[in-house]
Every structure is written in structure tokens, then in C-alpha cells.
Amino acid sequence: MPRSAMETRHPYGPTVGRLVDQLAGLPGIGRKSAERLAQHLLGCDRAEAMALAEAIRDVRQAVHPCPVCFNLTEDEQCEICRDSRRDPQVVCVVEQPKDLLVIEATGVFSGRYHVLGGKISPLSGVGPDDLTIDALVRRVRRDGVREIVMGTNPTLEGDGTALYISNLLADDGVQITRLARGIASGSVLEFANREMLADAMRGRQSF
Ligand SMILES: [Zn+2]
């Protein structure tokens, strides 16, 4: 995200100011931490600082969305789509790749995933066409998917997105379920307890 508009002056000069701005734009990093990280990068070995810069650049060049499920991968298709032991006819729909990771960590789901890339959010200007919903519908029809597990976050927008998709698929004869409501409404999967999430997957209910 370009932050030039809000560039702050730094006593060492504008280049350091720009670094502090970039760091402060990261989640969980306030201005004080950003300043501390910048001081560290200026004081550490040049090689250490360059290794960090290269790691950031390389990861953005190497990692891309899987063309089937939109999970992130460095390969042509992601690990889960390539795993023939996983049931291609049961698909868990999640908002973001990080949601896939938390569900995957429970170890109780043996189907595949579909990453939407967000949720329908009229207030933020995100409509169905901004997500991978079309690709999901095509996939359901092509692969004869028999169950869609809605793993969207139990928030107003997450639920709305799940409802939109289930309406789209109403005539496709696919069973639509969702994670059991052990997860508090309004919370996000990312922070759900692993055991609770495993129970929610095992006890999934008709949508
Ligand atoms: Zn995939």
C-alpha cells in the first residue's frame, strides 16, 4: 500500500521516514514499534537487513493463488488440490487463506476448500463479482460437488455471503452445511480455539 500521502518527517531523512511509515502500516505494529524496527534494521548487519528485503520480495513473486481453490501456493496447484486422498466432492468455503489454515489445523476435514478472497460487504464496496463465487459455482457443477461446508466467519457479512452462495446453488442438488455454532456469533475463525473448531466441523449442520 503506498503510504506517501501520509509520509512523516524523520530526523535521519525521508528514506527512513518512508520505512517507518511502511512498517507502521503492518497489522499489530504501532508507530513506536515501527521506529524500533527501523532502528534495528539500520543497526544490524547489512546482510541481515537485505535478507529480510529479499524474503519479502521473493515471497510475493513465488506465491500465487491456486487456480482451482484460490488457496496460496508456490506450485501450479496447491497441496490440498493435488492430494488425491481428499474428497473433491466435499468443499469447505472460507473467506481467506488464513481461515483455511485454522480449519486445516484441526485435522478433522478431509474434503477440499474454496477461498472466496473476502466477503460480500456493500459498505466496503465488495460485491459478489469481486470474490471467486463464479469459479465456485463452476466447480460445483464440473466436479459434481455433493456438499458445501460454509466456513465463512459467523459475522453479519460472513453469514450474508454464505446465504448468497446457498441461494445461487439452490437448484444444483448440493447439500449445504455450515460449521456448528459453537463459535460465538460475531467472532472470527482465525481466533477460534482449535478443539472448538474441530467440534464445529464434526457437528456441522444444514444451512
Ligand atoms: Zn488448490
Residues whose N, C-alpha, C, O or C-beta is under 5 A from the ligand:
A	BS01	ZN	C66 V68 C69 F70 N71 C78 C81
